[in-house]
Amino acid sequence: MREPQSLSKRLAAVASFIPIGARIADIGTDHAYLPVYLALQGKISTAIAGDVNEGPLALAKAHVQQYQLESVIDVRKGDGLEVIAPGEVDVIVIAGMGGSLMQEILSRGQDKLEGVRRLVVQPNVSAHVLRMWMMEHGWELKGEKIVDENGKYYEILMAEPGDGETPYAELSSQEKARAILMGPFLLAEKNEVFKRKWQQEYELRKRILSSLKKSESEASQAKREHIEQELRLIEGGIAP
């Protein structure tokens, strides 16, 4: 059996949050790179690789067959968490989608979260939407990572059942808003990748704000106020 290709930085960061011996569901699995890698490393006991689209599903099946992992990884077609039964997995992974879509998937499939002891999510955008969802639905954020892969920034969030307010319990209202936007663990660490990402986000918002100033509509005014608030939060977050 050939060794698998090494994972991308993004998926390697996701893999680092998977506990040894876990039964995982990889939702939106694409080529099933993550479960194949984890299975070959002996890190997981079983995996369900789910995808709603025929193309990625066929690629996932071929990848699993290539490494003769059919007894470990079950590739299933379905939308979101409909590919799993309650109690079937310990860990749910959702990677490579927008945060809002991930939130919808989790909300629609809440009955499937019974018995799940860890969520690992990697949104391409809008990680704050997932932090809010976790806080409101009894999932305590326990860890975060940020990686720069080919000039794109990815945040990985890991949560377990608990008090969703815990990471924000000692914070003022403004500090809490900043932590939801930028990540409480990432803010505490403030590594170089984090600083680069948020400096870029700050400059982007300034450009958007400048273009909005040309319009006097109520919608533009509301958006301006929202962006101005985010700029203040980001300023505090990237300050030394």
CORRAZI-V937214 format. One record per pair of residues at least 6 apart in sequence whose C-alpha atoms are under 8 Angstrom apart, sorted by the first residue. I is the first residue (numbers start at 0). J is the second residue. D is the distance in Angstrom with one decimal. If there is no record, write none. Layout:
# CORRAZI-V937214
I J D
I J D
This chain:
# CORRAZI-V937214
0 66 6.1
0 67 7.8
1 66 7.1
2 39 7.7
3 35 7.6
3 36 6.2
3 39 7.5
4 36 7.9
5 36 7.8
6 32 7.4
6 33 7.4
6 36 7.5
7 148 8.0
8 146 6.8
8 147 7.8
8 148 6.3
9 146 6.4
9 148 6.9
9 153 6.7
10 33 6.7
12 144 7.0
12 146 7.7
12 155 7.0
13 119 6.9
13 120 7.6
13 121 7.2
13 155 6.4
14 33 7.2
14 37 7.4
16 119 6.9
16 157 6.9
17 90 7.5
17 119 7.9
18 42 7.4
18 43 7.8
19 42 4.9
19 43 5.9
20 41 7.9
20 42 5.6
20 43 4.4
20 44 5.0
21 42 7.4
21 43 4.8
21 44 5.8
21 45 7.1
21 88 7.8
21 89 6.1
21 90 6.6
22 43 6.1
22 44 5.6
22 45 4.8
22 46 5.7
22 87 7.7
22 88 4.9
22 89 5.3
22 90 6.3
23 43 7.3
23 45 6.5
23 46 4.7
23 47 6.3
23 88 5.4
23 89 6.0
23 90 4.7
23 91 5.7
23 92 7.1
24 46 5.6
24 47 4.6
24 48 6.0
24 49 7.3
24 83 7.5
24 88 6.4
24 90 6.4
24 91 4.9
24 92 6.0
25 31 7.8
25 33 7.8
25 34 7.1
25 46 7.3
25 47 6.2
25 48 4.9
25 49 6.1
25 91 6.3
25 92 4.8
25 93 6.1
26 48 6.3
26 49 4.9
26 50 6.3
26 79 6.2
26 80 7.1
26 91 7.4
26 92 6.1
26 93 5.1
26 94 7.5
27 48 7.5
27 49 5.7
27 50 4.6
27 51 7.2
27 79 7.3
27 93 6.6
27 94 7.2
27 95 7.9
28 48 5.5
28 49 5.7
28 50 5.8
28 55 7.6
28 56 8.0
28 59 7.3
28 94 8.0
29 50 6.7
29 55 4.6
29 56 6.6
29 58 7.2
29 59 6.2
30 55 5.9
30 56 7.3
30 58 5.2
30 59 4.2
30 60 7.9
30 62 6.6
31 48 6.3
31 58 7.9
31 59 4.8
31 60 7.9
31 62 6.9
31 63 7.3
32 59 7.8
32 62 7.7
34 46 6.3
34 48 7.2
34 72 7.2
35 62 7.6
35 63 6.5
35 66 7.7
35 68 7.5
35 72 7.6
37 43 6.1
38 44 7.4
38 45 7.7
38 68 7.7
38 71 7.2
38 72 8.0
44 71 6.9
45 71 4.9
45 72 5.9
46 71 6.2
46 72 4.7
46 73 6.3
46 88 8.0
47 72 5.7
47 73 4.9
47 74 5.9
47 75 7.0
47 82 7.9
47 83 7.6
48 59 7.7
48 72 6.8
48 73 6.1
48 74 4.6
48 75 6.1
49 56 7.6
49 74 5.9
49 75 4.9
49 76 5.7
49 77 6.3
49 78 7.9
49 79 7.5
49 82 6.1
50 56 5.9
50 75 6.7
50 76 5.3
50 77 5.8
50 78 6.7
50 79 7.5
51 76 5.4
51 77 4.7
51 78 5.0
51 79 7.5
52 76 7.4
53 76 7.7
56 74 7.3
56 75 7.6
56 76 6.9
59 74 7.0
60 74 6.2
63 69 6.2
63 72 7.0
75 82 6.2
76 82 6.7
79 104 5.5
79 105 7.9
79 108 7.5
80 104 6.8
80 105 7.4
80 107 7.9
80 108 5.4
80 111 6.8
81 108 7.0
81 111 7.9
83 111 7.0
84 111 6.2
85 110 6.8
85 111 4.5
85 112 6.7
85 113 5.9
85 114 7.3
86 111 7.3
86 112 7.8
86 113 6.2
86 114 5.2
86 115 7.0
88 114 7.6
88 115 6.3
89 114 6.6
89 115 4.5
89 116 5.4
89 117 6.6
90 115 5.7
90 116 6.1
90 117 4.8
90 118 5.8
90 119 7.4
91 115 7.2
91 117 6.6
91 118 5.1
91 119 6.3
92 118 6.1
92 119 4.8
92 120 5.7
93 101 7.1
93 119 6.5
93 120 4.9
93 121 6.4
93 122 7.9
94 120 5.5
94 121 4.4
94 122 6.1
94 123 7.9
95 121 6.0
95 122 5.7
95 123 5.6
96 121 7.4
96 122 5.3
96 123 5.6
96 124 7.7
97 122 5.1
97 123 5.2
97 124 5.1
97 125 6.5
98 122 4.9
98 123 6.9
98 124 5.7
98 125 4.8
98 126 5.4
98 127 7.7
98 128 5.9
98 129 6.0
99 125 6.8
99 128 6.3
99 129 7.4
101 122 7.5
101 129 7.5
102 128 7.1
102 129 6.0
102 132 6.7
116 159 5.6
116 160 6.3
117 157 7.0
117 158 5.7
117 159 4.6
117 160 7.2
118 156 7.9
118 157 5.6
118 158 5.2
118 159 6.3
119 155 7.1
119 156 5.7
119 157 4.6
119 158 6.7
120 155 5.8
120 156 5.3
120 157 6.6
121 153 7.0
121 154 5.9
121 155 4.5
121 156 6.4
122 153 7.1
122 154 6.7
122 155 7.2
123 152 8.0
123 153 6.0
123 154 7.5
124 153 7.9
126 154 7.1
126 180 7.5
127 179 5.4
127 180 4.9
127 181 7.1
127 182 7.6
130 140 7.5
130 179 6.0
130 182 8.0
131 179 6.9
133 139 6.5
133 140 7.2
133 158 7.6
133 163 5.9
134 140 7.9
134 162 7.4
134 163 3.8
134 164 5.6
135 163 6.4
136 163 7.1
137 160 5.9
137 161 5.4
137 162 5.4
137 163 5.1
138 158 5.8
138 159 5.4
138 160 4.5
138 161 5.2
138 162 6.3
138 163 5.0
139 158 5.2
139 159 5.4
139 160 5.9
139 161 5.0
139 162 5.3
139 163 4.2
139 164 7.1
139 165 6.7
139 166 7.4
140 156 7.1
140 157 6.0
140 158 4.2
140 159 6.7
140 163 6.8
140 166 6.7
141 156 7.9
141 157 5.7
141 158 5.2
141 159 6.9
141 166 7.9
142 156 6.1
142 157 5.2
142 158 7.0
142 184 6.4
143 154 7.0
143 155 5.5
143 156 4.6
143 157 6.2
143 182 7.4
143 184 5.9
143 185 6.3
144 154 5.7
144 155 5.1
144 156 6.8
144 185 6.8
145 152 6.9
145 153 5.6
145 154 4.4
145 155 6.2
145 185 7.5
145 192 6.9
145 193 6.7
146 152 5.8
146 153 5.4
146 154 6.7
146 192 6.6
147 153 6.5
147 192 6.4
152 192 7.9
152 196 6.4
166 183 6.7
167 175 5.8
167 178 7.4
167 183 7.5
173 232 7.6
176 232 7.5
177 232 5.3
177 233 7.2
177 236 7.1
178 186 7.0
181 233 7.8
181 236 7.6
185 193 7.0
186 236 6.7
189 237 7.7
194 237 6.1
197 233 6.9
197 237 7.0
198 237 7.3
201 230 6.3
201 233 6.7
201 234 7.8
204 226 6.5
204 230 7.1
205 230 7.8
208 223 6.0
208 226 6.8
208 227 7.7
211 219 6.0
211 220 7.9
211 222 8.0
211 223 6.6
212 219 7.8
212 223 7.7
214 220 8.0
